[in-house]
Amino acid sequence: MDSEKTWANDAWKSVFEKVKFTSEDISVQFPSMTSEGCYEDTHAPWAWVVGFWPGLLWLLYEKEHYQPFKDIAIAREKTMDGSLDEYVNIHHDVGFMWQLTSIKQYELFGNERSKNRALRAASHLASRFNINGRFLTAWNKNDVSAADPRGLSIIDSMMNLPLLYWAADQLDAPRFKLIAMAHADTVLKEFIRPDGSVRHMVEFDYMTGDVKSYYGGQGYNEDSAWSRGASWAVHGCALSYKYTKEPRYLEAAMRTADFFIDQLPEDSVPHWDFRSPRDENTPRDTSAAACAASGMLLISELIEDETKKAHYFDAANRILKSLYDNYCTVGDDGQQGILTGGAFNCPKGLGVNCSLIYGDYYFVEALSKLVTKLSSEKEASIAEETAI
Ligand code: GLY
């Protein structure tokens, strides 16, 4: 096997060693972004990022069975209960929060308490559906200043839909899936442009459902192409295809992925917005790179056409290898994050050129997929040799 492919095994091992070390300090916190190399604790159990650290630990635990990762992930999940009980602060990102934690624990160990948490989170997400506009309402009163949150929907929601597909399956209750698909169809119509670029925020009239305005949100402006929003679309559309097998979601995943790939600079890691003015100091966003690459691996796994399978796999491999070669902190004990070069919110100047916990999560998720693929290819080639 050539090193263009096997680099991921080395990366996986180095990242595992690094997280063994950093987890002693980060432990049971809610890391979000780094400041001077250290993750800051958000102290908010309802923050959209709280599932990524335990989710990352579960990904490593699944392959390495390192007990302290399991202990932290379980402890972390329990402390998220406060936000489900309090209720008023939770929002559409309950998908990010409970998919990577409770659903994961339930899948691994059959913990009924975890299943119950995820079902409650799914019921909450379903309750955010606006019937006339056919969209999931992103936030609550006072969460945003730009627009009336009662009519506001954002591209990020595409990543929360698997919670609804999962609940539909668990409860044999198609209503959850119908809500997810109705929202995904609105995204295809109102968020994804014909060229494959993506809007961050759309405001609907919350009574009639008509589109009122488009906002740049975390992107440069309303006509621009925020790269993490693009990555939410690539990965989210691929996930909707995985759970529904509806070709329109695969088409949208490929269209947004092709736009993403076509816009990449030389080192295959995007700037924070594909359409912002650019000079040599314009920030990158490694979290967008990692999330999109993991989504491209999913497209490559789901699609049957061999040429397209190779196209999306190669693009993902190229992006991930560049992240490992150029932005990864293995060997630097002064950095708690795994990837540098993340950009949380450039318009507000928040979290620029730092590590972001979701960038780290999707990097590890993508590496896990590559390592699984390499090991199944190795097994297949041993089986072939044995048969000869
Ligand atoms: N979901 C918020 C963000 O992508 O920054």
Boltz pocket constraint, residues with backbone or C-beta under 6 A from the ligand:
constraints:
  - pocket:
      binder: B
      contacts: [[A, 48], [A, 156], [A, 218], [A, 228], [A, 344]]
      max_distance: 6.0
